[in-house]
């Protein structure tokens, strides 16, 4: 944990200060960008492209460093744009924005204590709270606590003061910054994605929504011993604080995970992936942030005490309408049967697919069939590389290199331009599956996905 001297004493939430800082940085970056373009006027096309990329990287890095100094919601906006903006932002900008994840600095205890006192009043006296946070993000930080009366271990997610009120002005600030730099083409798709990020930001700071969602998932999984969902402790919850039970576990990417026997890793992988399948086929809502920080594993003893997945942070839950869910289900079922014709047929009745020429759809179907390879049967899928699925229909995720193969197939496809800016709803579902696939790869799990899909096919 960073030293007290490295912590922020307070956040800059004055819209005037933030607007001036970003406007100055944007104009400077835009001027440099225009100047660099002018200097390549008489260069070869190859040199122009090389210099363009270098200039873009330099200006993007500079802007991101300026954003990082402001903290608060504008940093979270940048992080979300990095996560979801790869389809409409230049690669150099998304790479620079990704570095914002490493620039989160904790707010010093006096400022956090003042926020706790403001929100909890005299109830604060009922708790002993660790001054050092166990987690720090751009909008909030998490502190462990103990209830004095019974020793109950808790965590308090404390929203930074002023960040919720600054979201709309910060969103406008970020959009104007991109316009001023002239490094990003302003398109209808860009505006739609920007509006979506705005909605996500407001959901992110809505702790009543997060508490309700946490309770909903806890109720769904209460009788399944493979999962733990923290219990919301209402008496210490407010609009800017969410309190829940402290749940122990080790991170997914902890070295201890790979030391587990293969069978235990397989069970954990199946439990993780089953959540994704049930979100689409049963619950109609999905945790759309595939961040590993949203999961822990409480290890058993390999005998009578089972390994469990601890599910954390339900702030990024998104509901989907039944029409979209039915379409997603049909695509998954077509992948289960590895049926190219059914896959093409599933691509109807939705604006995005209806806008695609019929002649292109078979090519797009090949990409989707590859993406759902783990759902298919090797007997009906001659394209599946040998040795990826055993006699128990367990798929070897690490060996498969599935994500990179799908990306290669998509880039070579005649439909590649339609993959460039997919509908935002499909982007969320796609990201969730990529997150689940990555989970399997990191813990080197071999899982039977077909059994999960079979009951719905």
Buried (B, 14 or more C-beta within 10 A) or exposed (E): EEEEEEBBEBBBBEBEEBBEBBBEBBEBBBBBBEEBBEEBEEEEEEEBEEBBEEBBBBBBBBBBBBBBEBBBBBBBBBBBBBBBBBBBBBEBBBBBBBBBBEBBBBBBBEBBBEBBEEBBEEBBEBBEBBEBBEBBBBBBBBBBBBBEEEEBEBBBBBBBBBBBEBBBBBBBBBBBBBEBBBBBEEEEBBEBBBEBBBEBBBBBBBBEBBBEBBBBBBEBBEEEEBBBBBBBBEEBBBEBBBBBBBBEBBEBBBEEBEEBEEEBBBBBBBBBBBBBBBBBBEBEBBBBBBEBEBBBBBBBEEEEEBBBBBBBBBBBBBEBEEEBBBBBBBBBBBBBBBBBEBBBEBBEEBEBBEEBEEEBBBBBBBBBBBBBBBBBEBEEBEEBEEEBBEEEBBBBBEEBEBBEBBEEBBEEBBBBEBBEBBBBBBBBBBBBBBBBBBBBBBBBBBBBBBEBBEEBB
